[in-house]
Amino acid sequence: MYHKFNAKEILEMAEQIERNGFLFYTKAAESVQGDEIKKFLSELAEMEVAHEKTFAEMKNQLGSQEKEEVVFDPYEETAAYLQALADTRVFYEKEIDMSSVEEVLKAAIIAEKDSIVFYLGMKDMVPEGKGKTRVDGIIKEEMKHIQIISNELMKYKR
């Protein structure tokens, strides 16, 4: 089954992924030992909240054409489908040793990379004129996370 999405739907999915990221980082902060790493993970959780707000603002700024239905969906099944995709592809429950700082940071990098791959794939499903370029903004936000987390991981590898 192949779906086409508009920018509004992609941004709603991005918001859900950010909510999932917030839960991941919050749980990780509660699980690891050390005030510095707890603070770092809590800051990442807050970044997820900020990203969710950014995506909500981007969604509010969309033009009517970018919100236009791409497929007829009288039962709003697309929303449920998007929710399921967001919940099972990025920041989903994985077997991670949450007490290991390195394992948490590695898992975070993988999740952020997964989100980028996910958005790159979703970008191809957004028709021209329906907000395709806005998806690039999401990808850039996720790339910033990878850089920040990678820098933190290097501290623990030394």
N, C-alpha and C positions, 0 to 999 in steps of 0.2 A: 504494500500500500504506500503510495507516494503522496505526500501532502505539500501544498504550497502555503506559506505563511506570510502574513503582512508584518510590518515592523512592530505594530502594537502587540501582536502575539509573541514575537521574539522577545520584546522587552518584558512582557509578563513572565516569560520563562526565565529570563535573566534575574528578575526580582526573586523568583522562587529559588533559583540556584544560590543567590546571595543569602537568602534566609537559611538555606541548608548549610552554607559555609559558616554563617554565624553560629549555628548549633554545633558544628564540628569544632570550631576554634574555642568556643565556650567550654565544651566537654574536655577538650585537650588541656585547656588552662587549668581546669579542675583536677586533672589527672597527673600532671607532671610535677616534679619537685623543683623548687628554686624560684625565688621571687622574680628574678630578672626574666626568665622564660615565661613564667605565668603572666607577667606584665606584657611581654611581647605578643603572646597569643591572645590576650585580651584586647590588645590594640588591633590585631588582625581581625578579631571579631567585630570591633567597632568600624574597621574599614569596610567590612562586609555590609554593615548597616548603612554606611555612607554610600557605598556603591548601589545598594538597593534604592536609596533615595535618589541618587543620580539617575538610575534607570527609570524611576517613577517620574522624575522631572522630564527626562527625554520623552517618555510616553505622553506626558501632558502637552508637550510641544509639537507633537506630531500633527501634520496636516490631515485633512479629512481623507485624502487619497491614500495616505499611509495607514489609515485605520480601516479602510474599506475591506469588506469581506472578500477573500480570495476564493473561497468555496462556500456554497450554501450549507449552513450549519444550524438548522432550526432548533436542535436539541442541545446545542452548545457542547457537543462531544469533543470538539477541537480543544477546548479549555482543559477538559479532563485528560486528554491525550498529552497535552503539553505539560501538565502537572506531573503525570506519570514519567514522562521523559526526563524532566528536570530532577525528579526525585530518585531516579534509578541510574543516571549517568554520571553525575558529578556530586561529590561529597556524600555519597551513599554509604551506608554502614559497611565497613570493610574490617577485616581481621587485622587490627593494628595494635601493637603494644603501646598503649596510650601513656605508659609510664616512662617510655624512652623518648627523650627529646629528639634525638636524631630520627627515629622512626616516625614521629609525629610530623616533623618538618619535611621529611621525604614524602610522606603521604600527602601533605599539604601541597607540595610542588606538583606531585602527580595529579591531584585533583584540579589544581589551577591549569595545568597543561590540558587535562581532559576537558575543562570548560572551554579553552581556546579551540580545541579541535571540534568540540560540539558546536560552538558558534560559527566556526568556519564552514561546517557542514550546513548549518541552518541558514547561513548567509546565502548559499546557493539556492535555497528554497524560497527566498524573498524575491518576488518579481521586481524588475526595474520600475522605479517610480513609486514603490510601496515602502520605501525606507531602507533599502539595501545598505546605503552608506552609513546609516545610524548603527548598524550592527558592528561596523568597524570601531566605533567608540567603545562598545562593550569589550571587544577583543583587546584594545589598548589598555583598558582598565585592568584586565586580568593579567596582561603581560607585566604590568607594574608590580602586581602581587608576587609573581615568580621571582623577580629581581630582588625584592625585599626579603623574601623567605630564603632564597639562595644565599644572600649575604649573611643572614643569621645562621644558616646551616654551616657555613664556612667557619664560624667562630667555634663550633663544636667539633669540627674535624681536625683542628690544629693540635 
